[in-house]
């Protein structure tokens, strides 16, 4: 039950339906989700672990602000792990990796065509997790998953619409990564991954700076 509550609350925060700075009142959230207080309390703790909520002494938890500095921290940690993963995936590319990554690309392509923002964000997480799984490591996916889930909030901020051609940038980046892995070119795969993540981070910072503050 707590896991379901955490997933539901994470989606609400990621998609901006619960705004940054909003107090997370247990009674209010329990009523909104139709659950008891106990799983909501545990769910809020899980959100704090993901950096989506923070505890304020004597006031309780609230949704964290969207912070470019935090985004950079998360993306740098992600990049360190994903570079290892994509190199290993390229070197050890096989039929299982082909099936896994092609399925992730197909799901994302469908979401892009339909403009389904939630599915695009989830599909992006699934794609990067698939790279980690294709590495053959048991630990990289486990370590990377919470970073990817935290990154969904930044993704949602950027993928508000496609006015800047964000969908095309994302799709081209994903395709280039898979092509390099398929060719067994580990150095190219690393370069494509780095450029892809850096480009997305730059768009996020640009859009955040452009947000009205009044």
C-alpha positions as CSV (number, residue, x, y, z in Angstrom):
1,X,0.0,0.0,0.0
2,X,2.8,2.4,0.9
3,X,4.5,1.7,-2.5
4,X,1.3,2.5,-4.3
5,X,0.9,5.7,-2.4
6,X,4.5,6.7,-3.1
7,X,4.0,6.0,-6.8
8,X,0.8,8.1,-6.9
9,X,2.3,11.0,-5.0
10,X,5.5,10.9,-7.1
11,X,3.5,11.2,-10.2
12,X,1.5,14.1,-8.8
13,X,4.7,15.9,-7.9
14,X,6.6,15.1,-11.1
15,X,3.7,16.3,-13.2
16,X,3.4,19.5,-11.2
17,X,-0.1,18.7,-9.8
18,X,1.4,19.2,-6.4
19,X,3.5,22.3,-6.7
20,X,6.9,23.0,-5.3
21,X,6.7,24.2,-1.7
22,X,3.3,22.6,-1.1
23,X,3.0,21.2,2.5
24,X,2.3,17.4,2.4
25,X,-0.5,17.2,5.0
26,X,-1.0,13.5,5.7
27,X,-4.7,13.9,6.3
28,X,-5.2,15.8,3.0
29,X,-3.2,13.3,1.0
30,X,-4.9,10.3,2.6
31,X,-8.3,11.7,1.6
32,X,-7.1,12.6,-1.9
33,X,-5.8,9.1,-2.5
34,X,-8.5,7.3,-0.5
35,X,-6.0,5.6,1.8
36,X,-5.3,5.6,5.5
37,X,-2.6,7.7,7.2
38,X,-0.1,4.9,7.7
39,X,0.9,4.2,4.0
40,X,0.8,7.9,3.3
41,X,3.3,8.6,6.1
42,X,5.7,5.9,4.7
43,X,5.2,7.2,1.2
44,X,6.3,10.7,2.2
45,X,9.4,9.2,3.7
46,X,10.1,7.5,0.4
47,X,9.6,10.9,-1.4
48,X,12.1,12.5,1.0
49,X,14.6,9.7,0.0
50,X,14.1,10.6,-3.6
51,X,14.6,14.3,-3.0
52,X,11.1,15.2,-4.0
53,X,10.1,16.2,-0.4
54,X,11.9,17.6,2.6
55,X,11.1,17.6,6.3
56,X,10.7,21.0,7.9
57,X,11.2,20.9,11.7
58,X,7.9,21.5,13.6
59,X,6.0,21.8,10.3
60,X,6.2,18.5,8.6
61,X,7.1,17.6,5.0
62,X,6.7,19.8,1.9
63,X,7.5,19.4,-1.8
64,X,11.0,20.5,-2.6
65,X,11.7,23.4,-5.0
66,X,13.1,22.7,-8.5
67,X,16.7,23.5,-8.2
68,X,19.3,23.7,-11.1
69,X,22.1,22.8,-8.7
70,X,20.3,19.7,-7.5
71,X,19.6,18.8,-11.1
72,X,23.3,19.0,-12.0
73,X,24.2,16.8,-9.0
74,X,21.7,14.2,-10.1
75,X,22.8,14.3,-13.7
76,X,26.5,14.1,-12.9
77,X,25.9,11.0,-10.7
78,X,23.7,9.5,-13.4
79,X,26.3,10.2,-16.1
80,X,29.0,8.5,-14.1
81,X,27.0,5.3,-13.8
82,X,25.5,5.4,-17.3
83,X,28.8,5.8,-19.0
84,X,30.0,2.6,-17.4
85,X,26.7,0.9,-18.4
86,X,26.7,2.0,-22.0
87,X,30.3,1.0,-22.5
88,X,29.6,-2.4,-21.1
89,X,26.4,-2.7,-23.2
90,X,28.3,-1.8,-26.4
91,X,31.1,-4.2,-25.7
92,X,28.7,-7.1,-24.8
93,X,25.9,-6.3,-27.2
94,X,23.7,-9.4,-27.9
95,X,20.2,-10.4,-28.9
96,X,18.8,-9.7,-25.5
97,X,20.2,-6.2,-25.5
98,X,18.8,-5.6,-29.0
99,X,15.4,-6.8,-27.9
100,X,15.4,-4.8,-24.7
101,X,16.5,-1.5,-26.2
102,X,14.4,-1.8,-29.4
103,X,11.3,-2.3,-27.3
104,X,12.2,0.8,-25.2
105,X,12.7,2.8,-28.4
106,X,9.4,1.6,-29.9
107,X,7.5,2.5,-26.7
108,X,9.0,5.9,-26.7
109,X,8.3,6.5,-30.4
110,X,4.6,5.7,-29.9
111,X,4.5,8.1,-26.9
112,X,6.2,10.9,-28.9
113,X,3.8,10.5,-31.8
114,X,0.8,10.7,-29.5
115,X,2.3,13.5,-27.4
116,X,1.6,11.6,-24.2
117,X,3.7,13.5,-21.7
118,X,3.4,11.0,-18.8
119,X,4.3,8.0,-21.1
120,X,7.2,10.0,-22.6
121,X,8.6,10.6,-19.1
122,X,8.1,7.0,-18.0
123,X,9.5,5.8,-21.3
124,X,12.6,7.9,-21.0
125,X,13.2,6.3,-17.6
126,X,12.6,2.9,-19.0
127,X,15.1,3.5,-21.9
128,X,17.9,4.6,-19.6
129,X,17.2,1.7,-17.2
130,X,17.3,-0.7,-20.2
131,X,20.8,0.5,-21.0
132,X,21.8,-0.3,-17.4
133,X,20.2,-3.7,-17.7
134,X,22.0,-4.3,-21.0
135,X,25.3,-3.7,-19.3
136,X,25.0,-7.1,-17.6
137,X,25.6,-5.6,-14.2
138,X,23.3,-6.5,-11.3
139,X,24.2,-3.3,-9.3
140,X,24.1,-0.5,-11.9
141,X,20.3,-0.8,-12.4
142,X,19.7,-0.8,-8.7
143,X,21.8,2.2,-8.1
144,X,20.6,4.1,-11.2
145,X,16.8,3.6,-10.7
146,X,16.3,6.2,-7.8
147,X,18.4,8.7,-9.8
148,X,16.2,8.2,-12.9
149,X,13.0,8.5,-10.8
150,X,14.3,11.8,-9.3
151,X,15.2,12.9,-12.8
152,X,11.6,12.5,-14.0
153,X,10.7,15.7,-12.3
154,X,13.3,17.6,-14.4
155,X,12.1,15.7,-17.5
156,X,8.5,16.8,-16.8
157,X,9.6,20.4,-16.5
158,X,11.3,20.3,-20.0
159,X,8.7,18.1,-21.7
160,X,5.8,20.5,-21.1
161,X,5.3,20.8,-24.8
162,X,7.3,20.3,-28.0
163,X,7.7,24.0,-29.0
164,X,11.5,23.7,-28.9
165,X,11.6,20.3,-30.7
166,X,12.4,18.5,-27.5
167,X,10.8,15.3,-28.7
168,X,13.1,15.2,-31.8
169,X,16.2,16.0,-29.7
170,X,15.4,13.2,-27.3
171,X,14.5,10.6,-30.0
172,X,17.6,11.4,-32.0
173,X,19.8,11.1,-28.9
174,X,18.3,7.7,-28.0
175,X,18.6,6.3,-31.5
176,X,22.2,7.4,-31.7
177,X,23.1,5.7,-28.5
178,X,21.5,2.4,-29.6
179,X,23.2,2.6,-33.0
180,X,26.6,3.0,-31.4
181,X,26.0,0.1,-29.0
182,X,24.7,-2.1,-31.9
183,X,28.0,-1.3,-33.8
184,X,30.0,-2.3,-30.8
185,X,31.6,1.2,-30.7
186,X,32.0,1.8,-27.0
187,X,33.7,5.2,-27.3
188,X,30.9,6.5,-29.7
189,X,28.2,5.1,-27.3
190,X,29.8,7.0,-24.4
191,X,30.0,10.2,-26.5
192,X,26.4,10.0,-27.7
193,X,25.2,9.3,-24.1
194,X,27.2,12.3,-22.7
195,X,26.0,14.6,-25.4
196,X,22.4,13.4,-24.9
197,X,22.4,14.0,-21.2
198,X,24.3,17.3,-21.4
199,X,21.8,18.6,-24.1
200,X,18.8,17.8,-21.9
201,X,20.4,19.4,-18.8
202,X,21.1,22.5,-20.8
203,X,17.5,22.7,-22.0
204,X,16.3,22.4,-18.4
205,X,18.5,25.2,-17.1
206,X,17.5,27.4,-20.0
207,X,13.8,26.8,-19.5
208,X,14.0,27.3,-15.7
209,X,15.8,30.6,-16.1
210,X,13.1,31.7,-18.6
211,X,10.3,30.9,-16.2
212,X,8.4,34.0,-14.9
213,X,9.1,34.7,-11.2
214,X,6.3,37.0,-10.5
